[in-house]
């Protein structure tokens, strides 16, 4: 018989130069699996942005993981 296991999905939109810091924090919290997704652009509180393929100055990455509530909170 299958049993349910609760997990929490965590998504973090992060500036590309800070990806290593987010990964290090996740690993320190015990997160062992994650996916990094490139982004093309978007809009938010600071207005519209898009990935500048030439300089990468506006590059952002989405960090995604599925983990326990305790690890997500950490």
Secondary structure, 3 states (H helix, E strand, C coil): CCCCCCCEEEEEEEEHHHHHHHHHHHHHCCCCCCEEEECCEEEECCEEEECCCCCCCCCEEEEEEEECHHHHHC
